[in-house]
């Protein structure tokens, strides 16, 4: 166990066992809890899917791994029995200053995933962690707790990412993210894509379109084998939420575009939700109710409100033609105040939180385009997947921000596979209505906005003066540095996402000043 290659040859060859100065030797000499005598050995290296952490609070963190010596085989190549996995959390990257340690179960009914909820930690601190089972040890991960609530915080640095179709390209953006000094990474949907393999792409899905638990487990496992994604997970804590492709394209609540019978689709959705939890650094409570909306607080500087705009939404507006997926439509159904993208419990929770919003920056972390996108002259033509399909509820949310004087609202979005920087008006029917905040839309990690949509949107930009930038040519992510005076957003673009070793560059840079809604190019 004293060589890098003996721990994980696949990661070692690419150098990803070194994360923020971590080394394989560090874990080889660490004092993990004593191994249990007689634990059956596992046929192969069990930590092929890496390690991760998530849900940073001021006092705790969730640690994750999954045992899968053969990740592209059913069950990950594991015996159908439970294992006790030893874990350690330390204050140093050699795991010698141990803060917490213990054991956690890896059960076959949960795909031998491990979710350790560590509490009693200090706020705003760096920690290092690892796992061991059956004589094998994982790579070392790095994580960081959030600053204490109410504490004065001078700066927070985040990345927000989405849409990582494995087949369409490589994850060069994650290689750069792994090397950044970040407080948290927000993944806001489309962690996997569900379609069948399509020959001719840079790489291929290993299995047909998943429709059951085994299929979704296999699809998530394949994505998790990517070394750049593993490196980004090991380097920083993540906070995740889903969009549609974790289950099926453009699904709404209990219906999908294939018009599957409701009982069949809901069984499929339940399988997808379980597999998602099994592969994410989420707490154990999530597998009981799959409620993903929540808040993360970073002192008095920023509050991040993570939403679920998929699970509870009403059907797309204007779908009388029987199309249960996104399409360009024009109708007035979207103005119906009874229509919801959030569902009443989540909306009420969100609005109630505006009353107590005490941070300098108040951030909605959510999936789909919130700003209006008018796609043709004349009456409003909109894409029925976006917030435009639920325009009355959007007005309710944005007007509440304005009326309750929520400080510096910023909305982080993904989904559209393009960079956009948008002003958010309280009422897009009135271009003179107040601008309440800014929407920063990150492009995809690897997914492509297909033709003819880039041309349609570019041609429609004169109809949408609140859109300050639109760029769909590049994959990448948004890197944001937040201090008390200004939010600085760097739109980081991958030069050629079809190449694994592509460089990443700054496409543009935007600033939002404290107390002045709307972004300006920096």
DAHU-V150531 format. One record per residue. N is the residue number from 0. RES is the residue in one small letter. NEAR is the number of other ideal C-beta (glycine too) atoms within 10 Angstrom. Layout:
BEGIN
n->{N/N}
res->{RES/RES}
near->{NEAR/NEAR}
END
This chain:
BEGIN
n->{0/1/2/3/4/5/6/7/8/9/10/11/12/13/14/15/16/17/18/19/20/21/22/23/24/25/26/27/28/29/30/31/32/33/34/35/36/37/38/39/40/41/42/43/44/45/46/47/48/49/50/51/52/53/54/55/56/57/58/59/60/61/62/63/64/65/66/67/68/69/70/71/72/73/74/75/76/77/78/79/80/81/82/83/84/85/86/87/88/89/90/91/92/93/94/95/96/97/98/99/100/101/102/103/104/105/106/107/108/109/110/111/112/113/114/115/116/117/118/119/120/121/122/123/124/125/126/127/128/129/130/131/132/133/134/135/136/137/138/139/140/141/142/143/144/145/146/147/148/149/150/151/152/153/154/155/156/157/158/159/160/161/162/163/164/165/166/167/168/169/170/171/172/173/174/175/176/177/178/179/180/181/182/183/184/185/186/187/188/189/190/191/192/193/194/195/196/197/198/199/200/201/202/203/204/205/206/207/208/209/210/211/212/213/214/215/216/217/218/219/220/221/222/223/224/225/226/227/228/229/230/231/232/233/234/235/236/237/238/239/240/241/242/243/244/245/246/247/248/249/250/251/252/253/254/255/256/257/258/259/260/261/262/263/264/265/266/267/268/269/270/271/272/273/274/275/276/277/278/279/280/281/282/283/284/285/286/287/288/289/290/291/292/293/294/295/296/297/298/299/300/301/302/303/304/305/306/307/308/309/310/311/312/313/314/315/316/317/318/319/320/321/322/323/324/325/326/327/328/329/330/331/332/333/334/335/336/337/338/339/340/341/342/343/344/345/346/347/348/349/350/351/352/353/354/355/356/357/358/359/360/361/362/363/364/365/366/367/368/369/370/371/372/373/374/375/376/377/378/379/380/381/382/383/384/385/386/387/388/389/390/391/392/393/394/395/396/397/398/399/400/401/402/403/404/405/406/407/408/409/410/411/412/413/414/415/416/417/418/419/420/421/422/423/424/425/426/427/428/429/430/431/432/433/434/435/436/437/438/439/440/441/442/443/444/445/446/447/448/449/450/451/452/453/454/455/456/457/458/459/460/461/462/463/464/465/466/467/468/469/470/471/472/473/474/475/476/477/478/479/480/481/482/483/484/485/486/487/488/489/490/491/492/493/494/495/496/497/498/499/500/501/502/503/504/505/506/507/508/509/510/511/512/513/514/515/516/517/518/519/520/521}
res->{x/x/x/x/x/x/x/x/x/x/x/x/x/x/x/x/x/x/x/x/x/x/x/x/x/x/x/x/x/x/x/x/x/x/x/x/x/x/x/x/x/x/x/x/x/x/x/x/x/x/x/x/x/x/x/x/x/x/x/x/x/x/x/x/x/x/x/x/x/x/x/x/x/x/x/x/x/x/x/x/x/x/x/x/x/x/x/x/x/x/x/x/x/x/x/x/x/x/x/x/x/x/x/x/x/x/x/x/x/x/x/x/x/x/x/x/x/x/x/x/x/x/x/x/x/x/x/x/x/x/x/x/x/x/x/x/x/x/x/x/x/x/x/x/x/x/x/x/x/x/x/x/x/x/x/x/x/x/x/x/x/x/x/x/x/x/x/x/x/x/x/x/x/x/x/x/x/x/x/x/x/x/x/x/x/x/x/x/x/x/x/x/x/x/x/x/x/x/x/x/x/x/x/x/x/x/x/x/x/x/x/x/x/x/x/x/x/x/x/x/x/x/x/x/x/x/x/x/x/x/x/x/x/x/x/x/x/x/x/x/x/x/x/x/x/x/x/x/x/x/x/x/x/x/x/x/x/x/x/x/x/x/x/x/x/x/x/x/x/x/x/x/x/x/x/x/x/x/x/x/x/x/x/x/x/x/x/x/x/x/x/x/x/x/x/x/x/x/x/x/x/x/x/x/x/x/x/x/x/x/x/x/x/x/x/x/x/x/x/x/x/x/x/x/x/x/x/x/x/x/x/x/x/x/x/x/x/x/x/x/x/x/x/x/x/x/x/x/x/x/x/x/x/x/x/x/x/x/x/x/x/x/x/x/x/x/x/x/x/x/x/x/x/x/x/x/x/x/x/x/x/x/x/x/x/x/x/x/x/x/x/x/x/x/x/x/x/x/x/x/x/x/x/x/x/x/x/x/x/x/x/x/x/x/x/x/x/x/x/x/x/x/x/x/x/x/x/x/x/x/x/x/x/x/x/x/x/x/x/x/x/x/x/x/x/x/x/x/x/x/x/x/x/x/x/x/x/x/x/x/x/x/x/x/x/x/x/x/x/x/x/x/x/x/x/x/x/x/x/x/x/x/x/x/x/x/x/x/x/x/x/x/x/x/x/x/x/x/x/x/x/x/x/x/x/x/x/x/x/x/x/x/x/x/x/x/x/x/x/x/x/x}
near->{13/9/11/18/12/14/23/23/12/14/25/17/12/14/11/22/23/17/25/16/11/22/16/21/16/21/26/16/12/20/11/17/14/7/13/12/5/5/13/9/10/20/12/15/19/30/25/23/26/25/25/27/27/23/24/26/18/20/15/15/25/24/26/25/28/29/30/27/18/16/20/14/12/11/16/23/18/22/13/8/10/13/23/16/24/20/23/23/22/22/15/14/20/17/24/13/11/15/18/17/17/13/17/18/13/23/12/15/9/18/24/28/26/25/24/22/14/21/9/8/20/12/18/18/15/12/24/26/28/25/28/21/26/17/11/19/23/28/27/29/28/20/27/19/22/27/23/18/16/12/15/10/23/10/12/22/16/24/25/24/28/28/27/26/21/25/18/21/25/24/26/24/31/26/22/21/25/24/14/16/9/21/21/23/23/24/26/26/24/25/25/24/21/21/14/11/14/10/6/6/14/14/16/14/22/14/17/13/13/24/19/12/18/15/19/26/27/21/26/23/25/19/18/21/17/20/20/20/25/28/25/31/27/25/25/28/27/25/24/25/27/24/25/24/24/25/25/22/17/19/25/22/17/12/20/21/16/14/11/18/8/12/9/12/20/14/15/23/20/13/19/27/20/18/27/24/21/23/25/28/26/24/17/12/10/19/16/9/7/17/14/21/21/17/16/20/21/28/21/18/19/26/23/24/21/20/24/22/29/23/21/19/21/19/15/25/22/18/19/9/8/6/15/19/18/18/15/13/22/15/16/11/17/23/14/14/11/7/18/19/27/25/18/9/11/19/19/11/17/19/15/10/16/18/9/8/18/12/21/20/24/21/27/22/25/28/27/27/24/26/24/23/26/19/19/14/9/8/10/20/18/25/21/24/25/25/27/24/27/27/25/13/22/24/18/17/24/26/15/19/24/20/11/14/9/21/15/22/23/23/26/25/27/30/24/26/25/23/26/23/25/26/21/26/23/19/17/23/11/9/12/6/15/16/16/24/26/25/24/23/28/31/32/29/32/27/24/19/16/8/8/9/17/17/10/15/20/12/12/17/14/10/16/20/9/17/22/19/18/19/18/19/12/21/32/27/30/24/23/25/14/25/17/13/10/13/23/16/26/19/24/25/22/27/13/14/25/15/13/17/8/19/12/22/14/11/17/16/14/22/14/25/13/13/9/13/19/17/24/12/10/12}
END
